[in-house]
Amino acid sequence: MKGLTTRQLDHYKNKGYVSPVNALTSNEANEIRDEIEKIEKDWPGALEGINRNYIHLISPKFNKICLNKNILDAVESIIGKNILICGTTLFIKNPNEKGFVSFHQDAKYIGLEPDNWVTVWVAVTDANEKNGCMRMLSGSHKENLRFHEQKFDKNNLLTRGQTIKNVPLDKTDPVILKAGQISLHHPMIVHGSGLNYSNDRRIGFVIQSYIGANVNQVIGKMFVQKARGKDEYKYHEYSKVPAELMGEKEIISQNKANKELSKIFYSGSKKIGKF
């Protein structure tokens, strides 16, 4: 793969997202799932709450995904050749649970400016309408930031339960992916996802986000890793590349990054959520 095609780029520019894009093999996707489930088994609670973030700092396998050539080629097509990794998040919907993601815009609370950044959603399992795939409000990235009500819903997988009301579901596009495929979406696009009605987990490994080296954090502090190109701006502190799974240094690095991330996510909020 050598980046997005002209047709894919046009779709991204006009619609605010592009999918599906082939990136990983099904075996590579299964390896991510195995790593997730190994951590859940051997270190109970280690991927819950705020610790679902910066997961590439605790696992060399997770970190390797962020440096995948196919993913970076697609990202470079959108934000240019100087690419930093500034965060990762797991979005897991287990069967028979009621987890959902309300409609929102990523740019609302994350403090990254300018908007030369893109979120990559890696399907660890298949994502479809039955198991609660993402849905995009096509073209909404061309509009301004919308009002988000902070609901702090029990089952909402977002930090504040931030919700854009009255998004017409029938006007949204389902982002259907096979395990190993990715979608890429713009910071301003309105998107969300519903419940998992299937008999298996729906797992998304989300690189949120890849940023151009010219992108600054205007609310707080983020820890980055260089993925490609040069970082001439040096706005951010660099995180340590993980050497082992759930090592002491790796956990300290993740905790340090998540402490700062929480300050960003809840800046100006009178309440703190579970993520």
Sequence and secondary structure as in RCSB ss.txt:
>XXXX:A:sequence
MKGLTTRQLDHYKNKGYVSPVNALTSNEANEIRDEIEKIEKDWPGALEGINRNYIHLISPKFNKICLNKNILDAV
ESIIGKNILICGTTLFIKNPNEKGFVSFHQDAKYIGLEPDNWVTVWVAVTDANEKNGCMRMLSGSHKENLRFHEQ
KFDKNNLLTRGQTIKNVPLDKTDPVILKAGQISLHHPMIVHGSGLNYSNDRRIGFVIQSYIGANVNQVIGKMFVQ
KARGKDEYKYHEYSKVPAELMGEKEIISQNKANKELSKIFYSGSKKIGKF
>XXXX:A:secstr
  S  HHHHHHHHHHSEEEEEE S HHHHHHHHHHHHHHHHHSTTTTSGGGGBSGGGS HHHHHHHT HHHHHHH
HHHH S EEE  EEEEEE TTS  BEEEE THHHH EESS EEEEEEESS B TTTT EEE TTGGGS     EE
   TTB SSS EE     GGGSEE  B TTEEEEE TT  EEE    SSS EEEEEEEEEEETT EESSS  EEE
EEES  SS  SEE     STT HHHHHHHHHHHHHHHHHHTTT SS    
